[in-house]
Amino acid sequence: MKQDKNIPYKIYLEENEMPTAWYNVRADMKNKPAPLLNPTTHEPMGHDDLSPVFCDELIEQELNDTDAYIEIPQEIRDFYKMYRPSPLVRAYCLEEKLDTPAKIYYKFEGNNTSGSHKLNSAIAQAYYAKKQGLKGVTTETGAGQWGTALSMACSYFDLDCKVYMVKVSYEQKPFRREVMRTYGASVTPSPSETTAIGRKILAEHPGTTGSLGCAISEAVEVATSNDGYRYVLGSVLNQVLLHQSIIGMETKIAMDKYGIVPDVIIGCAGGGSNLGGLISPFMGEKLRGEKDYRIIAVEPASCPSFTRGKFAYDFCDTGNICPLAKMYTLGSGFIPSANHAGGLRFHGMSSTLSQLYHDGLMEAVAVEQTSVFQAAEQFARVEGILPAPESSHAIKAAIDEALKCKETGEEKTIVFGLTGTGYFDMVAYEKFHNGDMTDYIPTDAELQVGFDGIPKFPGNEF
């Protein structure tokens, strides 16, 4: 391995270099994300409309599209110090294996017990719930990273935590479930018989493996029917992208420290938390006309919200009890195939990222499952980290971009988000190694069923 003498293998920030405020990319957007709408009146929802569901201070962050920086409370910053700053790693071994002139970096977010970036927002949301004097929170989780992170954060602040886990992941990832229970959370496979909406979904879709949309409906129902509880979400919402901006800000500080300027920035995309967090400061520069970057969102071909979805107002949940969000969506009734990237099995996408994509400020690609695991295995063998299936979508795209550089001879600098580790995803790796993994891609006719369920009202044409 030939190492650049000027660039360390791992770039760490000093404690005093860590960001003290989150960056709100919406402040620099000319076209702001469309507001959440009341599903009955189709009118924009304000603080009072959202307060039965969300924590008060988080609502303020959700609705704030003018302040570029929002201070990180000291107690959250102190918690961050347990596992942040996270390293920005130069993938020298991968570069050598690919024989590419490209320079590849990844921001590694798996160096905490939750195994992913999700803890960055979980601790913030738990902090604001505790500050408000709540008893506990409810949530959904796909692959389990968010549920694990939230259970850790709630344990830290002595809050009750009720998790609805997508059934296919509940069955595929029992050890992730047990980590949540270790931290005191109750974990229920979704859809379940414990809620009215869960029973309705099971009656309409017997034997369903569930989806994030189903689990969201159940978690919201429980939060709104129990005093002292609020619902918290691990992706999609503006507040979550705000908290995750810590990823991109650390990345940019580290790169600026060594004079590194990325050409291509890549992140996996399910609801948008990791991608939005990684790209935020770079997108800010792009929006302000200071620099230009190529930004790529990578999603599963089995759940192609960006690449095949419609830009419209839609429900964020399968039970149609949540506000309407304008986003790229496959329809709230779309239930993806049981692929192994559980964290990317959401029918929609962040309103902020959807607006940026719609405005042509970023691009998207959809990749098939077996090719993702091929990339994951290749990365693991040379970089020494077993990546999560979600993260491996970004790895696949980064390898593809590096190989293009090999063909053209261009020395591009590529940075991608390694959102977490895959040590609780061994069932998926087993199916890949045994040749049992499939590449399901929905047909246009199957997607149309989901599109037919998108609410129809004046101004929501698509």
Buried (B, 14 or more C-beta within 10 A) or exposed (E): EEEEEEBBEEBEBEEEEBBEBBBBBBBBBEEEBBBBBEBEEBEEBEEEBBEEBBBBBBBBBBBBBEBBBBEBBEBBBEBBEEBBBBBBBBBBBBBEBBEBBBBBBBBBBBEBBBBBBBBBBBBBBBBBBBBEEBEBBBBBBBBBBBBBBBBBBBBBBEBBBBBBBBBBBBBBBEEBBEBBEEBBBBBBBBBBEBBBBBBBBBEEBEEBBBBBBBBBBBBBBBBBEBEBBBBBBBBBBBBBBBBBBBBBBBBBBBBEEEEBEBBBBBBBBBBBBBBBBBBBBBBBBBBEEEEEBBBBBBBBBBBBBBBBBBBBBBBBBBBBBBBBBBBBBBBBBBBBBBBBBBBBBBBBBBBBBBBBBBEEBBEBBBBBBBBBBBBBBBBBEBBEBBBBBBBBBBBBBBBBBBBBBEEEEEEBBBBBBBBBBBBBBBBBBEBBEEEEBBBBBBEEEEBEBBBEBBBEEEEBEB
